[in-house]
Amino acid sequence: MKRLNQHFAGTVQSLKSGISKQDRYGLAGFRKQQSQIMMDVHQEVRGDVDELRDMISAFKGEVFRNEGGLDPLDMALLLLLLEDMDDLTLWIRSMVTHLQQI
């Protein structure tokens, strides 16, 4: 769970960094340089999001495999947390797509 949370924080940080770069290079006016830099940023964030979604899916599988060893309330809360993280990854992915169109 700790590794999942660290990767989630890293993904959010990549998004934040990407937005900052886009703002910084958007003001510079060098369209070709801006386009390449933003493409790199978007690919990095998308890669982080894809990896995070894989981790979430694997963690859900672990929860279900250990179903008998977990308290039902703990399992329900853990699954809700994982679903929320998964929803946020979809939001991050749509934000990256939106940023790419700007």
C-alpha positions as CSV (number, residue, x, y, z in Angstrom):
1,M,0.0,0.0,0.0
2,K,2.9,2.3,0.8
3,R,4.4,1.8,-2.7
4,L,1.0,2.4,-4.3
5,N,0.6,5.7,-2.3
6,Q,4.1,6.8,-3.3
7,H,3.5,6.1,-6.9
8,F,0.2,8.0,-6.8
9,A,1.9,11.0,-5.3
10,G,4.6,10.8,-8.0
11,T,1.9,10.7,-10.7
12,V,0.2,13.8,-9.3
13,Q,3.6,15.5,-9.0
14,S,4.3,14.7,-12.7
15,L,1.0,16.2,-13.6
16,K,1.8,19.3,-11.6
17,S,5.2,19.6,-13.1
18,G,3.7,19.2,-16.6
19,I,1.2,22.0,-16.1
20,S,4.1,24.3,-14.8
21,K,6.2,23.5,-17.9
22,Q,3.3,24.1,-20.2
23,D,2.7,27.5,-18.5
24,R,6.4,28.4,-18.7
25,Y,6.9,27.4,-22.3
26,G,3.5,28.7,-23.4
27,L,4.7,32.2,-22.5
28,A,8.1,31.7,-24.3
29,G,6.4,31.5,-27.7
30,F,8.7,28.9,-29.2
31,R,6.0,26.7,-30.7
32,K,8.3,23.8,-32.0
33,Q,10.2,23.6,-28.7
34,Q,7.0,23.9,-26.7
35,S,5.4,21.1,-28.7
36,Q,8.2,18.7,-28.2
37,I,8.6,19.4,-24.5
38,M,4.9,19.0,-23.9
39,M,4.7,15.8,-25.8
40,D,7.5,14.4,-23.6
41,V,5.7,15.6,-20.4
42,H,2.4,14.1,-21.6
43,Q,4.0,10.7,-22.4
44,E,5.7,10.7,-19.0
45,V,2.4,11.4,-17.1
46,R,0.5,8.9,-19.3
47,G,3.1,6.2,-18.5
48,D,2.9,7.0,-14.8
49,V,-0.9,6.8,-15.0
50,D,-0.8,3.5,-16.8
51,E,1.6,2.0,-14.3
52,L,-0.5,3.3,-11.4
53,R,-3.6,1.7,-12.9
54,D,-1.8,-1.6,-13.2
55,M,-0.7,-1.4,-9.6
56,I,-4.3,-0.6,-8.4
57,S,-5.6,-3.6,-10.4
58,A,-2.9,-5.9,-8.9
59,F,-3.7,-4.6,-5.4
60,K,-7.4,-5.3,-5.9
61,G,-6.5,-8.8,-6.9
62,E,-4.5,-9.2,-3.7
63,V,-7.4,-8.0,-1.6
64,F,-9.7,-10.5,-3.2
65,R,-7.2,-13.3,-2.8
66,N,-6.9,-12.6,0.9
67,E,-10.6,-12.1,1.4
68,G,-10.9,-14.6,4.2
69,G,-8.0,-13.1,6.1
70,L,-9.3,-9.6,6.1
71,D,-12.1,-8.0,8.2
72,P,-15.1,-7.4,6.0
73,L,-15.1,-3.7,6.9
74,D,-11.4,-3.3,6.2
75,M,-11.8,-5.0,2.9
76,A,-14.7,-2.7,1.9
77,L,-12.8,0.4,2.9
78,L,-9.7,-0.7,1.1
79,L,-11.7,-1.5,-2.1
80,L,-13.4,1.9,-1.9
81,L,-10.0,3.6,-1.5
82,L,-8.7,1.7,-4.5
83,E,-11.8,2.6,-6.6
84,D,-11.3,6.3,-5.7
85,M,-7.7,6.1,-6.7
86,D,-8.7,4.5,-10.0
87,D,-11.2,7.2,-10.6
88,L,-8.6,9.8,-10.0
89,T,-6.2,8.2,-12.5
90,L,-8.9,8.5,-15.1
91,W,-9.3,12.2,-14.2
92,I,-5.6,12.7,-14.5
93,R,-5.5,11.0,-17.9
94,S,-8.4,13.2,-19.2
95,M,-6.6,16.3,-17.8
96,V,-3.4,15.3,-19.7
97,T,-5.5,14.8,-22.9
98,H,-7.1,18.2,-22.3
99,L,-3.7,19.9,-21.8
100,Q,-2.4,18.4,-25.0
101,Q,-5.2,20.1,-26.9
102,I,-4.4,23.5,-25.5
